[in-house]
Amino acid sequence: MNENILSIKNLEKQYPNGVKALKGVSFDVKQGEFLVIIGLSGSGKSTLLRCLNRLHDPTGGEIIFNSKNVAQSQGSEIKELRTHIGMIFQHFNLIPRHTVLSNVLMGRLGQMGTWRSIFGLFSKEDKEQAMKYLKLVGIDGKAKIRADQLSGGQQQRVAIARALTQNPKILLADEPVASLDPATCHVVMDYLKKVNQELGITIICNLHFLSLVRQYATRVIALKAGELVYEGHPKEIDDAWFEKIYGEGAKEVHIN
């Protein structure tokens, strides 16, 4: 049995406008698993991921990583945390005018000295590692072209390679295929699965469609209105659970 790499205990997040996005969420994440988070828009999925690497500050509760509660980390501690917990986003967040290789190398900035990062003084090893991860996601042949010349699916693969250059233990993926067509969704998800299985990196991924959840997840948690309402194997989500998580009438939207 794999050990827990992350433990979430009674995590809460309340925004300044009074909205409670997370209401005492608790779960463990095991080393090497592909955990998928599901739920309606506004259920707290994105807020949860952003709390895990401290893009958002939790209001209460604990995030235990490396035997330390990082929910209250500050300054350099958060910077250190993000070298271990990488993240990819729905809209890629690449620098359009920079080359693919340059975008991937940006993942190294957090682990470089101030002067090297200011002037972009990447080492030979940095560049070799960036090319290795571009090859892993099948896009090393595009290294020298501008990022804005790539398709959406290709850009997301660049974003994955960029996150990998941080050498993360955990990779967070916030709706990574939401803006892609169905065929491209599977290509991107296949590369995330490859990262998970070949590199042993733990994946925590928000997804919208149950067909993808059932194909890629080793375990699922579901949020509804900021509360955890399901935790288990994706194949155990039957019609009754589906309606509890998504509500009646949502099936056509989420099942495909």
C-alpha positions in Angstrom: 0.0 0.0 0.0 1.4 3.4 -1.0 1.9 6.0 1.7 0.0 9.3 1.8 1.8 12.1 0.0 -0.8 14.7 1.0 -3.4 14.9 3.7 -6.2 17.5 3.7 -7.9 18.0 7.0 -11.0 20.1 7.5 -9.9 22.6 4.7 -12.0 25.7 4.6 -11.9 28.7 2.2 -14.1 31.8 2.6 -13.7 34.6 0.1 -13.9 38.3 1.2 -17.4 38.6 -0.2 -18.6 35.9 2.3 -18.8 33.0 -0.1 -17.7 29.7 1.5 -16.0 27.8 -1.3 -14.7 25.0 0.8 -16.5 23.7 4.0 -14.4 21.4 6.0 -13.0 19.1 3.2 -10.9 16.2 4.3 -9.2 13.4 2.2 -5.8 11.8 1.7 -3.8 11.5 -1.5 -1.6 8.4 -1.9 1.8 8.5 -3.6 1.6 7.7 -7.3 -2.2 7.8 -7.7 -4.2 9.6 -10.3 -6.9 11.3 -8.3 -9.7 13.1 -10.1 -12.0 15.7 -8.5 -15.5 16.1 -10.0 -18.4 18.3 -9.3 -20.5 21.1 -10.8 -19.0 24.5 -11.7 -18.8 26.4 -8.4 -18.5 23.3 -6.3 -15.1 24.3 -5.1 -12.8 22.1 -7.4 -10.6 24.9 -8.6 -10.5 26.6 -5.2 -9.3 23.3 -3.7 -6.4 22.9 -6.2 -5.4 26.5 -5.7 -5.3 26.1 -2.0 -3.1 23.0 -2.3 -0.2 24.9 -3.8 -1.2 28.2 -2.0 -2.3 30.2 -5.0 -5.2 30.8 -2.6 -4.8 31.1 1.2 -7.1 28.6 3.1 -9.3 30.2 5.8 -9.0 27.1 8.0 -7.8 23.5 8.2 -4.6 21.7 7.4 -2.7 20.7 4.3 0.0 18.2 5.4 2.8 17.7 2.9 6.2 16.3 3.8 5.0 16.0 7.4 4.4 19.8 7.6 1.2 21.8 7.6 1.7 24.1 4.6 -1.7 25.8 4.9 0.0 28.5 7.0 3.3 28.7 5.0 4.5 32.2 4.1 7.0 33.8 1.6 9.9 31.6 0.8 8.1 28.5 2.2 5.4 28.9 -0.4 8.0 29.3 -3.2 9.6 26.1 -1.9 6.2 24.3 -1.8 5.6 25.2 -5.5 8.8 23.5 -6.6 7.2 20.2 -5.3 3.6 20.8 -6.3 3.4 21.9 -10.0 0.3 23.1 -11.8 -1.2 23.2 -15.2 -4.3 25.3 -16.1 -7.2 25.2 -18.5 -5.8 28.1 -20.6 -2.2 26.9 -20.8 -0.7 30.2 -19.5 2.2 30.2 -22.0 4.0 33.3 -23.2 2.8 33.5 -26.9 5.8 35.3 -28.5 8.4 33.0 -26.8 9.5 29.7 -28.3 8.2 26.4 -27.0 11.6 25.7 -25.4 11.7 29.1 -23.7 8.3 28.5 -22.2 9.3 25.1 -20.9 12.5 26.6 -19.3 10.3 29.0 -17.4 9.5 26.1 -15.1 13.1 26.3 -13.8 12.9 29.9 -12.6 11.7 29.1 -9.2 14.8 26.9 -8.5 17.4 29.4 -9.9 19.3 32.1 -8.1 18.0 35.7 -8.5 20.6 36.9 -11.1 20.3 33.7 -13.2 16.5 34.0 -13.2 16.5 37.7 -14.0 18.7 37.2 -17.1 17.4 33.8 -18.1 20.8 32.2 -17.7 19.7 28.6 -18.1 22.4 25.9 -17.9 23.1 23.2 -20.4 21.5 20.7 -18.0 18.3 22.9 -17.8 18.0 22.9 -21.6 18.6 19.1 -21.8 16.0 18.5 -19.2 13.5 20.7 -21.0 14.0 18.8 -24.2 13.7 15.5 -22.4 10.2 16.5 -21.1 9.2 17.9 -24.5 10.1 14.5 -26.0 8.1 12.8 -23.2 4.9 14.7 -24.3 5.7 14.1 -28.0 6.4 17.7 -29.0 10.2 18.0 -29.1 10.1 18.7 -32.8 8.4 22.0 -32.1 11.0 23.3 -29.6 12.1 26.3 -31.7 8.8 27.7 -32.9 6.7 30.3 -31.2 4.1 29.0 -28.7 1.2 30.9 -30.4 1.8 28.8 -33.5 0.7 25.6 -31.8 -2.8 24.1 -31.5 -4.5 24.1 -28.1 -3.6 20.5 -27.4 0.0 21.1 -28.3 0.1 24.2 -26.0 -1.3 22.1 -23.1 1.5 19.5 -23.7 4.0 22.4 -23.5 2.5 23.4 -20.2 2.9 19.8 -18.9 6.5 19.8 -19.9 7.0 23.2 -18.2 5.5 21.9 -15.0 7.8 18.8 -15.2 10.9 20.9 -15.2 10.2 21.8 -11.6 10.7 18.1 -10.8 7.4 18.1 -8.8 6.2 15.3 -6.6 2.6 16.2 -7.3 1.1 17.7 -10.5 -2.2 19.6 -10.1 -4.3 19.9 -13.3 -7.2 22.3 -13.2 -9.7 21.4 -16.0 -6.7 20.7 -18.3 -8.9 19.6 -21.3 -12.0 21.8 -20.8 -11.1 24.0 -23.8 -10.1 21.1 -26.2 -12.1 19.0 -28.7 -12.9 15.4 -27.7 -10.1 13.7 -29.7 -7.5 16.2 -28.3 -8.8 15.6 -24.8 -7.7 12.0 -25.0 -4.3 12.9 -26.4 -3.6 15.3 -23.5 -5.0 12.9 -20.9 -2.9 10.1 -22.3 0.3 12.2 -21.7 -0.8 13.0 -18.1 -1.3 9.2 -17.6 2.2 8.6 -19.0 3.6 11.2 -16.6 1.8 9.4 -13.8 2.9 5.9 -14.7 6.4 6.4 -16.1 7.6 9.2 -13.8 5.6 8.1 -10.7 4.3 11.6 -10.3 1.1 11.9 -8.3 -1.7 13.6 -10.3 -4.6 15.5 -8.9 -6.9 16.6 -11.7 -10.3 18.4 -12.0 -12.4 16.9 -14.8 -15.8 17.6 -16.2 -16.7 14.4 -18.2 -17.3 11.1 -16.5 -16.1 9.1 -19.5 -12.6 10.6 -19.0 -12.9 10.1 -15.2 -13.6 6.4 -15.7 -10.8 6.0 -18.2 -8.0 7.8 -16.3 -8.8 8.0 -12.6 -7.5 5.5 -10.1 -9.8 7.2 -7.4 -12.4 9.9 -7.4 -13.6 12.5 -5.0 -16.7 14.7 -5.6 -17.5 18.1 -4.3 -20.9 19.7 -4.0 -21.3 23.3 -2.7 -17.9 23.1 -1.1 -18.4 19.8 0.7 -17.0 16.4 -0.1 -19.9 14.1 -1.0 -18.2 11.1 -2.6 -14.9 9.3 -2.4 -14.2 6.0 -4.1 -13.5 4.2 -7.4 -14.8 5.8 -10.6 -16.7 2.7 -11.6 -18.8 2.9 -8.5 -20.4 6.1 -9.6 -23.8 4.8 -10.6 -26.9 6.8 -11.6 -27.9 7.4 -8.0 -24.5 8.8 -7.1 -24.5 10.8 -10.3 -27.7 12.6 -9.4 -26.5 13.2 -5.9 -23.3 14.8 -7.2 -24.7 16.7 -10.2 -28.4 16.8 -9.7 -31.2 15.6 -12.0 -31.1 16.5 -15.7 -27.3 17.0 -15.8 -26.5 13.6 -17.3 -26.2 14.6 -20.9 -23.8 17.5 -20.0 -21.3 15.5 -18.0 -21.5 11.8 -19.0 -19.9 12.1 -22.5 
